[in-house]
Amino acid sequence: MSTPSSASTPARRHDIDALRVLAFALVILYHVAMYYVADWHWHLKSPHAAEWLQAPMRALNLWRMDLVFLVSGLAFGLVRRGQTVPGLIRLRSLRLLLPLAFGMAVVVPYQAYAQGVANGLVAPGFSAFLLRYHPGSHWPAGAFDGWEVGMTWNHLWYLAYLWAYTLVLALLLPLAESAPGRRLRAAFTGLRGGALLVLPVLPLALYSVLLWPHSPPTHDLIHDGWLHAVYFTVFVYGYWIGLDAGLWAELVRLRWRTLGLALGLLVLYLTLLALAQQHGMRWARLPLRVLADGYLWTALLAILGWAHHRLNRPWRWLPWANASVYPWYVLHQTVIIVLVVWLAPARLGPVVEPVVLVVGTVALCGGMTAGVQRVGGLRPLFGLARTMRA
C-alpha cells in the first residue's frame, strides 16, 4: 500500500500494511481465546473456561472487526487507483469469492463436523459427514452453526460481507467521486479536534437506537441489518480517510487524548455493564450500546494515530507478514479446532494447553502457508496472486 510522497515518487505506507497484519493477528488470538471464555457461544468450549476472560474479550470485541473493515476500506481506496469500476469489481470478486468458496468447501467443514460430534448430534466419521455436507442437507437442530442451511462459512463470513460492501461502494463510485461526493469526503477528512471525536460516531449511535434492538448479529448476510450499517459505515470511513495527510497528522496529534478517552469509556462501560447485570437493569441495555459506540470510535482513532506514529517504517517482518496474512486467516480457525480436538484427551490444564494451542496454531498456519505460497495453483484459492512477486 503506498501514498505519493511527492508528485512522482511513491512512498510505502508501512503503518497501513502493519495495521492490516496486526488486525488479523488479533482475530486469530481472539478465536483461540473464544475456546476458553466462559458463557460465550463458540463451536467448541474448553472445560477450563474462565469468567475473567469476559472483560478483556469484550474490550476487544467492541472494535476488533470494525478495525478490520476500516482497514479494508483504506485498502479499497488504494486498489481503486488506476482501476475502472468493472475492473475493480472483477479484481475484488476474484480475490474474495474464490477463497470464500474454497474455504467453505474444503477448510471449514471440519469445524462443523467437530462441533456436531461434540454436541452429540453428528455421528463420528468425517468422510461420511462430508458426503452429507452440502446446501439443503438435513441435520438435527443445533448440530452445528449453520445446520439450518446444511453448511456454513463460520469465520469466513468476513469475506462475504467485504465483497458485498466492495460491490456497493464500487457501484457508488460515480457518485462518491462527483463534486458533491468529493465535498462530503473533504468535510470528513477536514474534521479536527472534538468534531473528529464526536461527529463520526453519531451515525453509529443512530444505528444502535434504530436497528440494534430489532436486528441482533447473525453473520448470515441476509438478516444482519445493524451490523451491515455499522460495518459499511466504518468501511466508507476507511475509504474516506485514505492517505489524507492532514487527517493522519491530526490522528497522531490526538493519539494520547483518544487513547485516554477510549480507556475511560471502556472502564465506564464495563462498570455500568456489571451493575446493570447485577441488578437486572434491562433498560440500561440501549444506553450501554450507545456508550459502546463512543468507545469503539475513540479506540479506532487511537489505534490509527498510534499506528501512524509508531509503525510507519520498513519493518523487516512486514513483507513476509503481508504475504501470509490472507492464507493464515482462511486456515486459522480450522487449525485451532483440529488442535483442540487433538489436545483435549491430553488434559494439559488451563495454563499449558492454551500455550500449546497458540504455538501449534502459529506453527501449522505458518507451515501450510509456506506450502501454499509455493504452489501457483493453490495461491488464488487463498487470496494470493498466482505468481510470487520478485
Secondary structure as GFF3:
##gff-version 3
##sequence-region A 1 390
A	DSSP	beta_strand	2	4	.	.	.	ID=ss1
A	DSSP	beta_strand	10	12	.	.	.	ID=ss2
A	DSSP	alpha_helix	14	34	.	.	.	ID=ss3
A	DSSP	three_ten_helix	51	53	.	.	.	ID=ss4
A	DSSP	alpha_helix	54	61	.	.	.	ID=ss5
A	DSSP	alpha_helix	64	80	.	.	.	ID=ss6
A	DSSP	alpha_helix	85	102	.	.	.	ID=ss7
A	DSSP	pi_helix	103	107	.	.	.	ID=ss8
A	DSSP	alpha_helix	109	118	.	.	.	ID=ss9
A	DSSP	alpha_helix	126	132	.	.	.	ID=ss10
A	DSSP	three_ten_helix	154	156	.	.	.	ID=ss11
A	DSSP	alpha_helix	157	171	.	.	.	ID=ss12
A	DSSP	alpha_helix	173	176	.	.	.	ID=ss13
A	DSSP	alpha_helix	179	189	.	.	.	ID=ss14
A	DSSP	alpha_helix	193	198	.	.	.	ID=ss15
A	DSSP	alpha_helix	201	210	.	.	.	ID=ss16
A	DSSP	alpha_helix	225	241	.	.	.	ID=ss17
A	DSSP	alpha_helix	245	253	.	.	.	ID=ss18
A	DSSP	alpha_helix	255	279	.	.	.	ID=ss19
A	DSSP	three_ten_helix	282	284	.	.	.	ID=ss20
A	DSSP	alpha_helix	285	310	.	.	.	ID=ss21
A	DSSP	alpha_helix	318	343	.	.	.	ID=ss22
A	DSSP	three_ten_helix	344	346	.	.	.	ID=ss23
A	DSSP	alpha_helix	349	374	.	.	.	ID=ss24
A	DSSP	three_ten_helix	379	382	.	.	.	ID=ss25
###
